[in-house]
Amino acid sequence: MSTIVDSERAVATIFNSAIAAAAIGAAWELGLLDEVRDQEKVEVHKFATQHNLDIGSMQGLVTALAVVDVVKHDQDTVERGRLLDEVYRTKSLFHWLTLGSGELFARMQYVLRNENRTGTFYRRDPVAIAYACRDINRQHFDPAFWAAMDELDYKFHSVVDLGCGSGERLVRLLDRYPGISGIGIDLAGPAISVAAAGAQEHGFGDSLSFTEGDVREISYRDEFAQVDLLTCFMMGHDFWPREKCVATLQRLRKAFPKARRFLLGDATRILLDSARSKHAITEDNVPVFTLGFEFGHAMMGVYLPTIEEWEGVFAEGGWRCVRRHLIESLSLSVIFELEHA
C-alpha cells in the first residue's frame, strides 16, 4: 500500500509542478514575487485589486505557488515560503520555459513528427523571451561579463550587440561608459521595438540604434567601420551546426574589421548526446534550465554545441580565444573572450 501511495504522491507532484512552473513565471511578471519578497505579508485581494487582476485566478496562482513551497498561503494572505529565495534567483528561467517557450512545449506531439518539421513549424513569444533573457543575463552572465569588461586592455568607442533582445546590455554599457555609441541587431522585430523604446526612455536616442536583421548573414556596412567591441549572449548556438558556425564567425570577422574583442556568451550542451564532453552530466543529476534549454532547442532543430565543440571552431573562423569564463549557475555556460586571429 505504501508503494502505491508513494507513487500517487510522486505523480501528483509532477502534475502540480507543471502548473507551478507557469505560475512562477506569471507571478514574477505580475509583480507578486517581488511583493512577497519585499513585504512580510501580502493580502491577495488587495494585490489583485491594485493590479486589476481576477481574484479567483489569483487564488489559484498563489495556491499553485504554495503547493511547491514558494509561498505560505493562509486564507487571504501570502508570505515567503521555504523556496522563495531560490525560485526568485531562477524566476526568469521559469518565465523563459513556460511563457516564452510555452507554445513550443505544448505542441510537443506535433513538433516531434518529421512530416510537420518544414517551414515555420513552431512558435515562441519573442517579447517574453526577451523579457526573460534580460533577467537571465543580469543574474547569470553579468558578473563574468563585467569582470571581462574591467579586464579589457584598451578603451573602446563603439559596441555592437548581436542578438540584442531588449537592448538592456547596450543601455547599461552606454550608461557605464559615457561617450561610446552602440548598435543592437536582432532578428525579432517586436524585441527591436522594445529595445528602441528603452533607448529613448534612457536618453540614448542619438548614440544607440537598433536594427532588425539576421546576424548569421551580416556583412560589412559603413556604420560598422569603427566598431571595436562585439558582444553576443544567449544566441551563439544559432550559428551552428559547425560549418555554418565557421562561416558566421568568418563573416563577423570581415564585417567588423576593427573589433579588438568579441565577448561571446552562451549555455552549452551537457545532457543530450554529450557523453564525449568532459562536462557531461547524467540523468539523475540534472540542474534547473538544462533539460528545458536542450530539449527545447532539439525540438526547434537548433544544434547546441559543447564547450569542446565551440573551442574547435574559433581558429577556422578567424578568431583566437584569449580567455574563457565558466558560469555554472546556468546549466553550464561560458563567456569566450575572442580577438582577431
Secondary structure, DSSP 8 states (H G I E B T S, - for coil): -HHHHHHHHHHHHHHHHHHHHHHHHHHHHHTHHHHHHHSS-EEHHHHHHHTT--HHHHHHHHHHHHHTTSEEEETTEEEE-TTHHHHHHTHHHHHIIIIISHHHHHTHHHHTSGGG-SSS-----HHHHHHHHHHHIIIIIHHHHHHHHHT-SS---EEEEET-TTSHHHHHHHHHSTT-EEEEEES-HHHHHHHHHHHHHTT-TTTEEEEE--GGG----GGGTT--EEEEES-GGGG-SHHHHHHHHHHHHHH-TT--EEEEEEE---STT-TTSTT---TTS--TTHHHHHHHHHHHT-----HHHHHTTHHHHTEEEEEEEEE-SSSSEEEEEEEE-
